[in-house]
Amino acid sequence: MELISKISKGTKMDQIYIPKNRPGFHTGEYVKIIPVNERPKDNYYVYNIKEVPPIKIEIAKQIFQIIESMINYDNIIITGSFLDENFKFNDIDIIIITENKKEIEKSIKEKLKIEVHTILFNQSLLIEALKIDPKWRLMLSRCISKKRIAPLPQRKLKYRYLDVQLIESKTLMINFNYLTGKEKYKLTRNMMAISMFIKNKNISNKSIEKEIEKELDTNIEDLKNNLVTNDFFKRYKTFYSKLEKEIIENASKQEKDA
């Protein structure tokens, strides 16, 4: 294990800062410091994650190495539930920005013995997805990437597209008594992300959860643990109906003006 950092000037003592997200060099251990001849390139970038367990950082690095050995790319982005604060993950979501269509998923599974889900974009398609779809903006709000991620493009409201995306959240009202807390949370998050996207609000897991608690008067942990009652169902139904009406009305206006 090797980390490279820069010496910074301090008031009483000079110091070297190393990232907290590291697979090694535990606090209290003694380390050896030697000079290097050139400034190293950053290995990865972490966005909006307070702390990533070292084992997950190591897995991310191995994924980057496998993909780098196979194709040329503009960026590799690891996102999704893999980055949650637990060690339970069924698969890893990987967005690869490339023009290459080579099969990568199989190689990662064979070499690391873990399930992964790869999504291939070229640069222009990713930019378009980020303009019109809150789901992709949410995915990139918290991630680990091989290279720096450019600022999000200005949103473009396509109401007919949003209407289709909203239909997914209607499932909660149809199957309320049969869904798990995880499923209810996911459907509620989708609905709220669409609402916030229309209002041009910042979209992240944290901001969406705050909006759910505010707009639906619901404790987010109760929702995740499937402890919500019919009162939540009524508030959800009211919110959904208003949002659906707003989207349909604006979609009609857009189509008339086109």
N, C-alpha and C positions, 0 to 999 in steps of 0.2 A: 504494500500500500504506500502511495506517495502523494503528498499534497505540496503545491508550490504557491507561495504567497509573497507579499511585498512587505519590507520593513517600513514601519511608519514611525515618525518622530513623536515622542511623548514628552511630557513635562519633566518627569524625573527619570524615566526609563524608556528606551525605544521598544516597540512592540510589533508582533506579527499577528494578524488576524486570520483565522481559518473558519470556514463555514460550519455552522452547527449541524447541518445535514451532511454527515460524513460517515462512511463505513469503516471506522477505526479511529485511532488517536483519542482515546477516552480521557476525560478530565482527570488530571493527577498523574498521568503517565509522563515519563521522560522521553524526549525526542531528540534527534540529532539534526542540527541545522547546517546546511552546506550551501554555498553560492551556486547559482546557475547562470549560464551565459546569455540567455535570451528570455524575454517575457513570454510565458506560455499562453496558448489560446485557452479561453474558458471551455470547460468540458460540457456544460449544460446551463440552462437558465430555469429558475423556479419562479412561478408566478402565483401570488396570493395563497401560498401555503405556509403556515407558520413553521411547521417542522415535519420533515419526512423521515421516517425510520431508515437507518442506514441500509437495511436489507432491501428496501424498495429503491433507494438510490442506486445500489449495486445492480439490481435487476434492470433499471432504466438504462444504465451505462452499457450493460450487455446487449440490450435491445438495439441501442444506437450502433454498437460495434457490428452487430450482425447485418443490419440494414446497410451501413456504410460499406461493408465488404461486398454487397450485392449490386447496388445501384447508385446512380447519381441522383441527388435530391436537392430541393431548396430548403426544406426543413423537415424535422421529425418531431411530432408533438404527442406526448403521452398524457392522457386525460381520463376523466371518469371516476368511478368508485374505487379504483385501485389506489387513488390518492387520499381516500378517507382515512380517519384516524383509527384504523384497526388492521388486523392481519388477515381478515376474511375477505378474499376476493376470488370471484369465479373466473373472471377474464380481465384482460387489460385492453383498453381502447387506445389505438395508435392511429394518428392522422399523419399520413406521409404526403408531402407536397412534392410531386414529381411528375415527369412526363412518361416515366417508365412504367409499364404494366406487368412487370415480372412478378411471379408468385412469391410472396415474402412470408405470408402467414404460416405456411407449412414449415419453412425453415426455422422460424422462431420457435414453433411448437416442438419440433424435433430436437433442437439444441438446448432449450431451456426447460422443456417438459412442463410448460404452462400454457393455458388457453389464452389466445389473443384474438382481438378483432381489429383488423386493419381497414382503414378507409383511405383510399387514394384520391387525391385532388391534384389538378394542375393549379398554378397560381391564380389564373383568371377565374376559374370555377369556385375556388375557395373565397375569393373576394366577393363574388356575386352572392354566395351563400351567406356570408357575414352581413351583407347589405340587407337581405330580405328575411332572414330566419333567426329568431331569438335563440333557438336551440344551439346553433353553432357559436353564437356570441357567448352563451353560457358555458359551453365546453371549453372555450379558449380563455375564459376568465380565471380558471384555476388549472394549471398544467405544469409539466416539465418539458422543456423543448431543447433541442440540440443547438439551435441558433436563436438569436433574438427574434421576437415576434413584432411585426410592424403594428402601429396603432390601428385600431378598428376603423374601417371605412364608414363614411356617413350612411346612416340607415336609409332604406328606400321602402316605403310602405306599399306593399302589394296586398290589398285587403282580401282579394279572392284567395290568394295563397294562404293568408292567415286564417281564413274561414276553414279551409281544409285542415290546417294544423290544429285548430281548436276542437274539431270533431273528436279527436282522441280523448279529450278530457270529458266528453259527454258520457263515457263509459262509467265514470264514478257514479253518476245519477242512475244509470240503468242497473248496475250491479253493486250498489253500495253495501249491502249486507253480506256479500260474498268475497269482497276484496280484502287483501291484507293491508296492514298499515303502510308497508313499503309501496304498494301499488297506489293507495290513496294519496300518499305524499307525492309520488311521481306525477300523477294526473293533475293534482292541485298545482304543483310547481309549473307544469306545462301551461296551464291556464293563466297563472299569474305572470309568467314570463312574457306571454303574448300581450297581456294588458300593459305591462311595464314598457315593453318595446314600443307600443303605440304611443304611450305617454313620453317616450324618449328618456326613460329613466335608466340609470346604470343597472346592468344585469349581472348578477353573480349569485352563487348559492346563498350567501349571507344576506344580500339585499332582498332576494326573493322571499326568504324565510321571514324576514322582518315585515315584508308587505303582506304575507299570508296571515301573520299574527294580527296585524293592524286591520286589514280589510275583512277578514273572516272571523275576527275575535276568537282566535284559536291558539292554544299552546302548541308549538311545533312538535314537541316531544310526544304530546298526546296523539297528534296526527300520525307520526311515525310508528307509534306503538299500538295503533288501532283502538284508541280509547275515545275517539270522537263519537258524539251522539247524533240523534236526529236534528238537534238544533243546528249543528254544523252543516248537516245535509241541506237544511232550509236556506241557510246563509249562502252556501255554495251554489245552490240552484238559482237564487236571486242574482248573485254576482255573474254567474255564467250567462243567464238570460240577457242581462243588460249588456254584457260584453259582446255576445253573439249579435244582438240587435244593432249595436254600434258598427260592428264589422260589416254586416250585410248591407246596411244603409250606405256606408262609405264605399263598399265594393260596387254597388249600383251606380253611385255618382262617378266613380273612376271609369266605369265601362261606358257611361254616357258621354263623358268628356273625351274619351279616347278617339 
